[in-house]
Amino acid sequence: MICIIRIAGEIGLDYKIKETLNRLRLGKKYSCVVIENPNDVQLGMIKVVRDFVAFGEINDETYKKLIEIRGKKVEGKLKPFFRLHPPRKGIDSKKHFGESSKGVLGNNKEKINDLILRML
């Protein structure tokens, strides 16, 4: 399962990036989507917006906490996205994950679980 969290806001984004974020159901800052079995199209959309989101593999324990705390049901179904709080202790840097130890953008691999727990 891949978890995607929007980090960047609306200001100054290209139309193509805005449209891709909306198609991924990431309309607002700090919204989160979990994709269980991503297909090639979804992986391509993640590749397009990788400079504006944090993503990585989410484990089952964190996914259950996410549903328990932030999941909302509408008409018997679970909403397809989660609204999260800004991370506790903040984001030190909006650089890419590999560039510095403090960066959060891009592929966070297993570190995405720590970020989600800070945002619940």
N, C-alpha and C positions, 0 to 999 in steps of 0.2 A: 504494500500500500504506500502510495506517495501522498505526502501532505504538502500543500502549497499555501504560504502565508504572504499576503500582499504587504510590502513594507513602504513602498513609495506612494506619495499622494497623487492628486490629479494635476497639479500645476506643471505646465511645460511638457506634457506627454504627447507624443505623436499619436495621430488618429489610429494607426494600425495597432499600436500598443494598447490604447484604450479599448479598442474593439476586442482584442484578444483577451484582455483581462476580464471584460464583461462576459465573454463567451465561456470563460473558466469560472464564472460566478464570483469574481473577486471585484465587486463594484466599489467597495470602500476600503480605506486603509485599515490594516489589522484584521481583515476578514480572512477566513481559512477554509480550504476545501480539501477533502480527502478523496482520492481516486483509488479504488481498490485494484482494478486491473487496467492500467492505462494502455490505450491503443496507440498506434503510430501517430494519429492526428493529434491526440492529447500531448504526447511527448514532443511533437513539433511545436505546439503552442507554448509549452513550458520553455522550450529552447528560445523562442522569440522573446519571452518576457523574463528571462533569467536575470536580467540586470535590475529588475524592479521587485522581485519576489525572493523569498527564502523557501527552499524546498528540500525534501529528503525523505528517507524511509522512516515511517512511523511504526513503532512497535504496538502490539495488541494492548498492553497495559495502559499506555498513554492514550490510545484511541478510546478505550472504555472510559477513562477519566474525562476525556473531551466530550463524549456523548452525555455522560452523567451530569457534568457541571454546566456545559454551554449548549447542549442539544435542546432544540425547541421543536415541538410537534405542532403541525398545522393540518387540520382535517384528518387526523390519524396517521399522517406521514411525517417522517423526520425531515426538517429543512435540509436542503442540499449544501448549505454552507454554515459556518460558525462565525459569530462575531466575538473577537477576543479583545482583551485589555492590552494597552501598551505594556511591554515587558517590564517587570519589576527590576530595579537597578538599571533600567534604560538600555539603550543600544549604544555602545561605545563608538562604533564606527559603522557607517553604511557602505563600507568597502566589501569586496567579494570575500568569501569565506577563506579561500586559499591565500589571499594576499597578506593578511595579517591574522593574528590570533583573535582579534576582536571583531573582525568583519562578520556580517550576517547575510549578505546577499548571495544568491546563487545556491549551489548544491551543498547543503550542510551535512549530508549523509545521516549518521545516527545522532548528531548533535541537535537535530531538529526537535528531538524529544525534550531536551533540556529547555529549549526556547519556548515550546508549547506550555510546559509546566510553569514557566515564569509568566506566561500570558494568561493563565486561567484565573 
